[in-house]
Amino acid sequence: MACFILCMKLNKLIIVGLATATLSACVSAKPEKGEKRERPPKREFAEIDTDGSGELSLEEFIKGAPNEEKATKRFGHMDADSNGSVTQEEFDSAKPPKGKGKGKKGPKGDE
């Protein structure tokens, strides 16, 4: 009888553990190919602004970027007043760069 009770408790623990693991996996699952997990822009800006100045320097922006050349180019597009730093307003108003083949084509196939 004691063995039966022990087995039942063990089964319950296993089921609860599996349910918890499954729920955790669902919550933290990576987005599928083609989907992007959006982060609020202000939170992202604050994470990049490591010195807390309220402006992003080029060094802060490219730090951790997978492609330094692309990040530098993107920074130049966001820096609307060309003062060498990007404010929260510039960051928020910057549009994502167009990828190849993603633009609207005109009547002659021009982008």
Number of C-alpha atoms within 10 A of each C-alpha: 6 7 8 9 10 11 12 12 12 12 12 12 12 12 12 12 12 12 12 12 11 11 12 11 11 10 8 8 9 11 10 8 6 5 8 9 7 8 9 8 12 13 10 12 20 16 12 19 19 15 12 10 10 14 21 25 21 17 12 16 20 19 14 11 12 9 10 14 11 12 17 16 10 18 22 17 18 21 19 17 12 11 9 13 20 25 19 16 12 17 20 14 11 15 11 9 9 8 7 6 8 9 10 9 10 8 7 6 7 8 10
